[in-house]
Amino acid sequence: MKKIIPLLLLLTLEFPVISSAQTISPETVVASIDMVWVMMAAFLVFFMHAGFAMVESGFTRSKNALNILMKNFMTISIASILYFLVGYGIMFGNSGGGLIGLDGFLLSGHEDQVGFFIFQAVFAATCATIISGAVAERMKLSAYLLLTLLMTGLIYPIVGHWVWGGGWLSELGFVDFAGSTVVHMTGAIGALATVMFLGPRLGKYSGNRINVIQGHNIPLGALGVFILWFGWFGFNGGSTLAADPSLVPSVIAATLLSASAGVIASAMYSQIKFKKIDASLTLNGALAGLVGITAGAADLSATGAIVTGFIAGTILIETVQLFDRVFKIDDPVGAIAVHGICGAWGTLAVGLFATNGGLFYGGGGELLFIQTAGIVAVAVWTMAATSIGVFIIKQTIGIRVSQREEIAGLDFYEHGASAYESSSSIFNENTSQTVDGDFGVGLLNRLNSIDRAEKKTVH
């Protein structure tokens, strides 16, 4: 009897294994592997939001670090839910004239595409969070969140429908493999429109003089860049939407090579231009190379990827200087140059270096023309839609914190706390200087006077 019982248990355990094995086919195995790969890529893209948070907080002042962290957490949360409610349908629903999706809201009719939805949802949040860095240190949190609603619920999904959802640009033959234009340039143009309404940070410009506002923790920013670089392997590699052994390695290799070339180019060019290797520009050089290759990761050779990244890392430095010194566009983290200009460049690079149809590979100028037309169309739509949205927000709740709040820091006024423990108060009552050593502006004396006057009134 003792021998029979274990035998029966063994047979009982074997039956489900045999039964399930009989239902497995090569197709189901391949589908399972593909889904695992896309989900892993989605996890990597989600983790990129930690990178954005570290870059933005490290490249700005400590008194605003908590506010930046909260913006990034709110962005991914709002984007996920809103993209489920309306964004996915607008982007991938049945097309209305090639302009907008008309169904698929709440994934209705797309219940079998939950995995694809997850992957696309974290992309939508990535587009929105690009704005966060450009508007850092002076935009109201409530205004930013309203803009996030607009970006993830309408502006970005419409661009995505044009290119990835069967819209008019895809019918023209526009190529943007993982989103140099769809994700990055769209977010950057939205950031540019917002910053133009918002204005620069206090003390950034004094007449023709440009004051450097140093970030409080460059090592933290460097960690963020490494996280973004790591996550980008999922961003581009997962855009294959399948664990294709003939495509995934080449996409990831192109991503690695372009980012590396971007770092080298930024380091070399900053050495030539400033006689020093600028750390923040070199870190952004990695992101420039990553943004640049995102459109053509599946269509460029390894050599094409290196050239694309090298040019991206070079033009990054010039465009950062252009926005700052000529146009007086105050972008604390360089997001507009990195994601906007390098995103446009990467999209154009497809028309030049694509091994199938690129200008330098015997394809003529047709693809380059289509790429240019797509860039212009997306830029016009995003600039117009964002400007209208920001104008309405500005006229209703306002978009910028007060001078007093900006000087004290958004952590204190928006959240009633700070990211770092400090034994000193935000303002030293015995002096007219801020305790965190920020550069002086004339408002500090007046602000301290106002604070003291209010305390006397209360008592």
N, C-alpha and C positions, 0 to 999 in steps of 0.2 A: 504493500500500500504506500509506503514511504517513497518508493521509486515511481509509482504511477502519478502521484500528485505533481511533482516537479515536471514530469513529461507533459501533463495536461496544461500546466501553466505556460510551458514553452510553446506548445502548439497554439494556445490562445493568443500569445503575443505575436506569433508568426502570421496569423491570419490577416490582421490589418495591414501588415507590411506587404504581404503578397497581394492583397486586394488593391492597395493604393498603387503598388508598382505596376499593376496591370493597366491603370488609367493614365500613367505618365507617358507622354510622347515627346519626341525631340522638340516639337514646336512649343510645348508648355515649358520645357526646360529653358529654351532660349528666351521665351517671354519673361520667365522668372529672373533669369540673369540680367536681362535688360532693365527690368524694374528695379532690381537691387542697385544696379549701377546708377540709374537716374535718381533714386532716393539718396544714395550716398553723395551724389553731386549736389542735391538739394540741401543736405546737411552742411556741406562745405560752403555753399552760397549763404546759408543762414549764418554760419560762423563768421562770414565776412562782415556782418554788422558789428561784431565785436571789434574788428579791425577799424571800421569807420569810426566807431566811438573812441578808440584809442588815438587814432590820428587826429581827430578833431579836438579832443580834449588836450592832447599833448602839445599841439601847435597853437593853442590859445592860452589865456591866462587862468591861473588856478581859481580865481573867484567865479569863473563860469563853468567849471568842469562838471559839476553836478547837473546843471541845466542841460549841458550837451548830452550827458548820459541819459537823462530822462527823455530828451527828444528822440534819441536813437531807439530806446525801448518802446516809446509810443509809436514811432514810425512803423516798426515791424508788426506791431499788434494791430494798428489801424489798417495797414495795408492788407494784412492777411484776411481780415473779416470783410473789408470793403471789396476786395478783389473777388472774394467768394460771392458776395451779394450781387455785384454788378460788373466789376472789371473783367472777369473772365468771359462773360457773355458778350460784352462790347468787343472784346479782343478776338474771340474765337467762335462767336455765334455765326449763324448764316448771314452772309454779307448783304447789306443794303446799299447797292450801287458801288460796291468796292470801298465804301467810306467808313462803315460802322457795323458791328455785329448787332443783330436784332433779337436774338434769343440766347438761351443757355444760362440765364440768370439763376443764381443759387444752384448751379450745375444741373439744372433741369435738362434732361435729355443727354447729359454728359456724365452720368453717374459712373460709367466705366472708365472715366479718365481722371480719377481722383489723384493718382500719382503725377500725372502731367500738370494738373492744377497746382499741386504743392510746389513743384519745380518753378512754375511760372509766377506763383504768388511771391516767392522770395526774390524773384527778379523785379517785380513791381516795387517792392519795398526798397530795393537797391536804387532804383531810379529816384525815388522820393528823397532818400537820405542824402543824396548828393547835394541837395539844397541846404541841408542842415549846416554843413561846414562853411559854406559861403556866407550865410547870414548870421554866423555865430557872434555872440557877445552883445547883440543889440536888438534882436527881434523878439517880440512877445511870444511866449509859448503858445498861447491860444491862437494867435494869428498863424503861426507855423503849422499847427495841427489842422486848421481849416485849409491851408494850402496843401497839406498832405492829402486831405480828403479829395481835393480837386485833382491833384496829380495822379493818385492811384485809382480814382474812380472814373476819370474821364480822359484827361490829357494823354497819359501814357497808354491806356488801353486802345485809344483810337490810333495812335502811332503804331502800336503793335499789330492792330488789325490790318493796317495798310501793308505792313511788311511780312508778318508771320501768319496772319489770319485769313489769307486769300484776298486781300484788298488790292487796290489799284497799283501800288508800287510793286507788289510781288508779281502781278501780271505783266508789268513792264520788264521784269527780270532783275530788279534791284536785289543786291546781295548784301546781307548783313547777318552773318552766321550766328553770332551770339550777342550782338547788341551794341556795337560801337556807336551807332546812331540811335537805335531804338531805345536803349537803356541810358547810355552815358551822355550822348549829346543832348537828348531830351531833358535829362535832369539838369545838365549844365545850362541850357538855354532858359529853363525855368528859374534857375538860380540867378542868372544874369538879369532877367526881367525883374526879379524880386529885389535884388541889390540896387538896381537903378531907382526903384521907389524908396528903398530903405535908407540909402545914403551910407557914408563911411562911418566908422567908429570915431568917437570923440578923440581928438588929438592925433588922428592918423595923418591928416594933411594940414600944414600951416602955410598958407599961401602956395608958393611953388616948392616948398620943402616937404619931403616925404619922411615921416617918422616911422621907424621900425618898432613894431609892437611884438616883442619877443614871446614866443610860446614858453610855457612854464616847465615843460618836461619833454624834451626832444627824444630821450630814450623810450618814453612811452609811445611817442609818435612812430619811432622806428619799429617797435614791437607791432604796432598797428599795421604798418606797411608789410611786415613779414606775414602777418595773419591774412591780409588781403591777397598777397601773392599766393599763399598756400590755398586760400579759398578759390582763387581764380582758376586753378586746375579743375575744380568742379564746375565753375561758371562756364568755361569754354568746353571742357571735356564732356560735361553732362549735356551740352547742347547737341551732341550727336544723337541723343535720345535712345541710344542703344549701345550695348557693350561690344561695339564693332572692332575686332582686333586689327582691322586694316585701316581704321580711321582714328580711333581714340589716341593711340600713341603718337601719331603725327600731329594731332591737334595740341596735345599736351607739350610735345617738343617745341612746337611753334610758340606756344605761350611762354615757356621757359626761356627760349632764345631771345624773343623780343623784349621781355622784361630785363634780361641781363644786358642786352644792347642799350636799352634805355638808361640803365644805371651808369654804364660806362660813358655813354655820350654826354649825359648831364654832368658827370664828374669832370670829364675832359673839357667840356665847353665852359663850365664855370671856372675852371683853372685858367683857361685862356682869357676869359672875359674879366674875371675879378682877381686873378692871381692867387686864388685860393679855391679849394674844392668845397663848395658850399654844401653843408650837410642837408638842409631842408630841401634844396633843389634836387640834390642827388636822390634823396628818398622819394621825392615826387617823380623822379625820372623812371623809377621802377613802375610806378602806376601809369605813367605816360606810355611806356612800352606795352603794358598790359592792356590798356584801353585801345591802343593803336592796333594790336593784333586781333582784337576780339571780333571784328567784322570778317577778317579773312583767315582765321585760324585753320579752317578746313580747305582753303583754296590756294594758300601760298606755300611755296617751298620753304625749306629751312633757311636758305639764303635770303629769300624774300622777307621772311619773318625778322631776320637780323637787321636788314636794311630798314624795314618799317619801324622797328623799335629804336634804331639809332637816330633816325630822323625825328621820331616823336620826342626822344629825350633832348634833342637839340632845340626844336621849335618850342618846347615847353618853356625853356628859360627866356627866350625872346618874348613869348606871349605873356608870361607872368609880368615881365618888365613893362610891356606895352599896356596891359590893363592897369597896372599900378601907377606908372609914371605919366602916361599920356592921357588915359581915359579916367584916371582917378576912381577906378573900380576897386573897392576895398573887399578883398576876398582872403580871409585869414589863412585858409589852407590851400589856396591855389586850385580850388575845385573847378572853376570855370575854364581855366587853361587846360588842366589835366583831362577833364572829362569832355569838355566842349571842343576845343581846338584839336586835341589829339584824337578825339572820337571822330571828328570830321576828316582828319588826315587818314586815320585807319580805314575809313569807308572809301576814300579816294584811292588808297593804296591797293584795294581790291581791283579797281579798274586799271591799275598800272601793272601789278605783279601777279594777278591770278593766273595760275598755270593753264587755265581754260578760259580764254576770252580776254585776258589782260593785254594792255597796249604793248608791253615789252615782250609778250609771248605770241605776237602775231595776230592778236584779236582785233586790232583796229581800235577806234575811239568810241565805239558804241557803248560798251559797258561803262567806260569812264563817264560818258555823258549821262547815262542812267543814274550812276552813283551820285553825280553832281546834282541832278534834278531832285533826287531823293533827299539829299542833305538840305537843299533850299526849302523844299516843301515842309519837311519836319521842323526846320528852324522857324519858318513863318508861322505855322500852326501853333507851335509851342509858345513862341514869343507873344502872339496875339492872345491866345487863351489865358496864359499866365498873367499877362498884363491886365486883362479885364478882371480876372479873379482877384489879383492883388489890389487893384484900384477899389473894388467894392469892399474888400476887407479893410483897407485903409480908411475909407469914408464911413465905415460903421464902427468897428471896435478898435481901429488903429492897428498899426503893424509894429511900431517901435516903442520900446520902453522909454521912460523919461530919462533926462540927463542924470538926475540923482540916482536912479536905479542902475543906470549903466556904470556909473562911477563906483558905486558900492559893490556891484556884481549881481548877476542874475540869480546866482545860487541863493543869496539871502532874500531878495525881493520876490522871486518866483516860487521858492521852495522853503524858505524859512530855515535853511540849514546850509552847510558848506561841505565840500567834498573832502576837505582835510581839516584835522583838528588843529586849532590855533589857540594859544593862551591869551592872545590879544583880541580886542574887539575889532570890528571892521574898520572903525575910525578911531584913531587915537585922539582923545579929547584934549590932550595937552599940546598937540601940534597940529599943523595944517597939512600934514602928509598922510597918505594912506599907508597902513602898516605893511602891506605886501610889496611895497617898493615900486608900484606902478609909476610911470613917468608923470610929472606934475602937469596939471592943467588948471587954468584960472578958476574953474568951477569948484575946486576943492575947498578953498577958503569960504566961499559962499555957502557951500553945502554944510560945512561944519557949523557955520553961523546959524543956518536954518535949523539944524538939529538942536543946538543949544537953546534957541529961541522957543522951539516947540516944547522942550522939556520944562522951561520956565512957565510957559502957558499952562501946561498940564498941572504943575504944582500950584 
